[in-house]
Amino acid sequence: MREMILKAVANPPKILWGPFLPTLVNLALQFPLMFMSIGVFDVNPIIFLATIVGVHVGIVLYGAKEPHISTMIQAYGQTHRVSRNLYKVKGNKFEP
């Protein structure tokens, strides 16, 4: 069991050589935008394919530098919550 945990920490999941979450966000935003633009404005899809590949290359390069960017994004989303303070103080005080 210890090996599985170490392997998951050492090798974060990747899609097409890029970090999991940024790659999915890139594809989830650009593909619908591409199909809507083709249908509504009759735009050439090669422009969108070039931007998808260009952004993905940037994500792959950044993922090589920081392989745990998906985990960092998920952790930021879970911890960046605005709390309601019970007492008048400056900043966030995590009180029940």
Phi, psi and omega in degrees: 000325181296325180295322181296319179294314180296322179293320179294324180285321184284325182238088178294155183295145180228150173235122180052046177068009180244159177301147190301303188291312178297326178293317178295320179296317179301311181290322181291333178272319188278327180294311177297322178298321179296312183292324177293321179292323177295316182288321186271312187255358181055051181273148178290126183289346180297327178299314181290323178297322177295320179290323178298314180293319180297315178293323179294321177298319177297319178294319179296316179296318178291326178292332175291326179282318183230087186290342183260028182296326178297315179295322179294320178295317179295319179294322178295320179294329180278330185260344182271074178243140177275124180262154175265118181282140176281331183243153178286098177220163178273132178092182181266125173244117185279083179245148181292000000 
